[in-house]
Amino acid sequence: MSSGWTEPLFPLELPDAPDAGPRVIAPGAVHVPGWLSLEQQRWIVARFEEWTRGPVPLRAAVLPGGHPMSVRTVCLGWHWQPYRYTREAFDVNGRRVLDFPDWMVRLGRKAMLEAYGDAAEAARYTPDTALVNFYDETAKMGMHQDKDEKSRAPVVSLSMGDSCLFRFGNTETRTKPYTDVGLSSGDLFVFGGASRFAYHGVTKVLPGTAPEGCGLPRGRINITMRVTGMS
């Protein structure tokens, strides 16, 4: 696998943060605050800037009712549009999206090991797509399930830039019970197992909360790695 860009090996050393460590939000759902160092965040933000320059640009996906999402997305590996995956971005410009980068596979496995502590499960984890979402200060994400993949493998989520209020719910309904979690720049969130199809969303972005040195002066980047189960 290749991203199509010249990339150094991603530095996978974990930061020495006093509050780092897994927090179980629900069975199979784990939050690890401060998992990425500022250096790692800056490196990923620089990759994001490359991805948005093509071949498929950052865009707001349009829901079936014709309403564009407030979040803008660029995809790796597979192109997502509501509610399917394709290799080519037929809803944008018809071009094939960038390949899923090898360094992101390694990062996803490291994230799985940190969240679940199962070396065998982490070694098997091979994400093949990522939805990279950009939130401006007004963007939100309604409660939804990630269920367009054929695989039930966990979703690995990384945050950079401004903090947000992330609502993590249940598998049956968009309403209560749910837990509101503050996600900050550098945080890791993994959900799989019993929580793989839990409804979740972003209720609010908190402008001006991006830490100095993260590489993103305003707005929020969220990367969600998934295993499509497709070929």
C-alpha positions as CSV (number, residue, x, y, z in Angstrom):
1,M,0.0,0.0,0.0
2,S,1.2,3.5,-0.8
3,S,-0.3,6.9,-0.1
4,G,1.0,8.4,-3.3
5,W,3.1,10.9,-1.3
6,T,6.7,10.7,-0.1
7,E,6.3,10.1,3.6
8,P,8.8,9.4,6.4
9,L,8.0,6.7,8.8
10,F,5.4,8.0,11.2
11,P,6.9,8.3,14.7
12,L,4.8,6.0,16.9
13,E,6.3,6.8,20.3
14,L,3.5,7.6,22.8
15,P,3.6,10.9,24.6
16,D,4.5,11.1,28.2
17,A,1.2,12.7,29.3
18,P,0.1,12.6,33.0
19,D,-3.5,12.0,32.0
20,A,-2.8,9.5,29.2
21,G,-4.4,6.1,29.6
22,P,-7.6,4.2,28.5
23,R,-11.0,5.3,29.8
24,V,-13.8,2.9,29.2
25,I,-16.9,4.8,28.1
26,A,-19.0,1.7,27.2
27,P,-18.2,-1.9,26.5
28,G,-15.8,-1.9,23.6
29,A,-15.6,2.0,23.6
30,V,-12.3,3.4,24.9
31,H,-11.1,7.0,25.1
32,V,-7.4,7.7,25.5
33,P,-6.7,11.4,26.2
34,G,-3.5,13.0,24.9
35,W,-2.4,9.9,22.9
36,L,-0.7,11.9,20.1
37,S,2.1,14.2,20.9
38,L,2.1,17.7,19.4
39,E,4.9,16.7,17.0
40,Q,2.7,13.8,15.8
41,Q,-0.3,16.0,15.4
42,R,1.7,18.5,13.3
43,W,2.9,15.7,11.1
44,I,-0.6,14.4,10.5
45,V,-2.0,17.9,9.9
46,A,0.7,18.4,7.2
47,R,-0.5,15.1,5.5
48,F,-4.1,16.4,5.7
49,E,-3.0,19.5,3.8
50,E,-1.5,17.3,1.1
51,W,-4.6,15.1,0.9
52,T,-6.9,18.0,0.3
53,R,-4.9,19.1,-2.7
54,G,-6.1,16.1,-4.7
55,P,-6.8,14.1,-6.6
56,V,-10.2,14.4,-4.9
57,P,-10.6,17.7,-2.9
58,L,-12.2,18.3,0.4
59,R,-16.0,18.3,0.0
60,A,-19.2,18.3,1.9
61,A,-21.1,15.1,1.3
62,V,-24.7,15.5,0.2
63,L,-27.3,13.4,2.1
64,P,-30.0,11.6,0.2
65,G,-32.5,14.4,0.9
66,G,-30.3,16.9,-0.8
67,H,-28.9,18.5,2.3
68,P,-25.1,19.0,2.4
69,M,-23.3,18.0,5.6
70,S,-21.7,20.8,7.5
71,V,-18.5,18.7,7.9
72,R,-16.2,18.5,4.9
73,T,-14.4,15.2,4.1
74,V,-11.5,13.8,2.2
75,C,-11.2,10.0,1.9
76,L,-8.3,7.6,1.7
77,G,-8.4,4.1,0.3
78,W,-12.1,4.1,-0.4
79,H,-14.4,7.0,-1.1
80,W,-17.4,7.3,1.1
81,Q,-20.7,8.9,0.1
82,P,-24.0,8.3,1.8
83,Y,-24.2,5.4,2.2
84,R,-21.7,3.4,0.2
85,Y,-18.0,3.0,-0.6
86,T,-16.5,3.3,-4.1
87,R,-12.9,3.6,-5.3
88,E,-13.7,6.6,-7.5
89,A,-15.4,9.8,-6.2
90,F,-18.3,9.7,-8.6
91,D,-20.1,12.4,-6.6
92,V,-17.2,14.8,-6.9
93,N,-15.0,14.6,-10.0
94,G,-14.9,10.9,-10.8
95,R,-11.2,10.5,-9.8
96,R,-9.8,7.6,-7.7
97,V,-9.0,8.6,-4.1
98,L,-5.5,8.3,-2.7
99,D,-4.4,4.9,-1.5
100,F,-4.6,4.1,2.2
101,P,-1.1,4.8,3.6
102,D,1.0,2.1,5.2
103,W,1.9,4.4,8.1
104,M,-1.8,4.7,9.0
105,V,-2.1,0.9,9.2
106,R,0.8,0.8,11.7
107,L,-0.8,3.7,13.6
108,G,-4.2,1.9,13.7
109,R,-2.6,-1.2,15.2
110,K,-0.8,0.9,17.8
111,A,-4.1,2.5,18.7
112,M,-5.8,-0.9,19.0
113,L,-3.1,-2.1,21.3
114,E,-3.3,1.0,23.5
115,A,-7.1,0.8,23.7
116,Y,-7.7,-2.9,24.2
117,G,-4.3,-4.3,25.3
118,D,-4.7,-7.4,23.0
119,A,-1.5,-7.8,20.9
120,A,-3.0,-10.5,18.7
121,E,-6.1,-8.4,17.9
122,A,-4.0,-5.3,17.3
123,A,-1.7,-7.3,14.9
124,R,-4.7,-8.5,12.9
125,Y,-6.2,-5.0,12.5
126,T,-5.8,-3.8,8.9
127,P,-7.8,-0.7,8.2
128,D,-8.2,0.1,4.5
129,T,-10.1,3.3,4.5
130,A,-10.2,6.6,6.4
131,L,-12.7,9.4,6.5
132,V,-10.9,12.5,7.3
133,N,-13.3,15.2,8.4
134,F,-12.8,18.9,8.9
135,Y,-15.0,20.8,11.3
136,D,-15.2,24.5,11.2
137,E,-16.5,26.4,14.3
138,T,-20.1,25.8,13.3
139,A,-20.0,22.2,12.0
140,K,-21.8,19.4,13.7
141,M,-22.4,15.7,13.1
142,G,-25.8,14.2,13.8
143,M,-26.2,11.0,15.7
144,H,-25.5,8.1,13.3
145,Q,-24.1,4.6,13.1
146,D,-21.0,3.6,11.1
147,K,-22.5,0.6,9.4
148,D,-21.6,0.9,5.7
149,E,-18.7,-1.5,6.2
150,K,-19.0,-5.2,5.7
151,S,-16.5,-5.8,8.5
152,R,-17.3,-5.5,12.2
153,A,-13.7,-4.5,13.0
154,P,-13.4,-1.5,15.4
155,V,-13.3,2.1,14.3
156,V,-10.2,4.1,15.3
157,S,-10.7,7.8,15.7
158,L,-8.1,10.5,16.1
159,S,-8.7,14.2,16.9
160,M,-6.6,17.3,16.1
161,G,-7.2,21.0,16.6
162,D,-10.1,22.5,18.5
163,S,-11.9,20.4,21.1
164,C,-15.4,19.1,20.6
165,L,-18.3,17.6,22.5
166,F,-18.7,14.0,21.3
167,R,-21.9,12.2,22.1
168,F,-21.5,8.4,22.3
169,G,-24.8,6.6,22.5
170,N,-26.4,3.1,22.4
171,T,-26.9,0.7,19.5
172,E,-30.8,0.9,19.4
173,T,-31.7,4.6,19.3
174,R,-30.3,8.1,18.6
175,T,-31.7,9.2,22.0
176,K,-30.7,8.4,25.5
177,P,-28.8,6.7,27.1
178,Y,-25.7,8.4,25.8
179,T,-22.4,9.8,27.3
180,D,-21.0,13.2,26.4
181,V,-17.2,13.1,26.1
182,G,-14.9,16.0,25.5
183,L,-12.4,15.2,22.8
184,S,-9.3,17.3,22.7
185,S,-6.4,17.6,20.2
186,G,-4.4,14.4,20.3
187,D,-7.1,12.2,21.8
188,L,-7.8,8.6,20.6
189,F,-11.2,7.0,20.7
190,V,-11.8,3.4,19.6
191,F,-15.1,1.7,19.4
192,G,-15.8,-2.0,18.6
193,G,-17.3,-5.1,20.0
194,A,-20.6,-4.4,21.7
195,S,-20.3,-0.7,20.8
196,R,-19.3,-1.1,17.2
197,F,-22.7,0.1,15.9
198,A,-23.5,2.6,18.7
199,Y,-25.0,5.9,17.5
200,H,-22.6,8.8,17.9
201,G,-22.1,12.4,16.8
202,V,-20.5,15.7,17.5
203,T,-22.8,18.3,19.1
204,K,-20.4,21.2,19.3
205,V,-16.9,22.4,18.3
206,L,-15.2,24.6,20.9
207,P,-13.5,27.4,18.9
208,G,-10.1,28.7,20.2
209,T,-9.2,25.5,22.1
210,A,-6.6,24.1,19.7
211,P,-3.3,23.9,21.5
212,E,-0.4,25.9,20.2
213,G,1.9,23.7,18.2
214,C,-0.7,21.2,17.0
215,G,-0.4,22.4,13.4
216,L,-4.0,23.5,13.1
217,P,-4.7,27.1,14.3
218,R,-8.5,26.8,14.0
219,G,-11.1,24.1,13.3
220,R,-10.9,20.4,14.0
221,I,-9.7,17.4,12.1
222,N,-11.0,14.0,12.9
223,I,-9.7,10.8,11.2
224,T,-11.7,7.6,11.5
225,M,-10.0,4.5,10.3
226,R,-12.2,1.5,9.3
227,V,-12.0,-1.9,7.8
228,T,-14.5,-2.1,4.9
229,G,-14.3,-5.8,4.3
230,M,-14.4,-5.1,0.6
231,S,-11.9,-5.8,-2.2
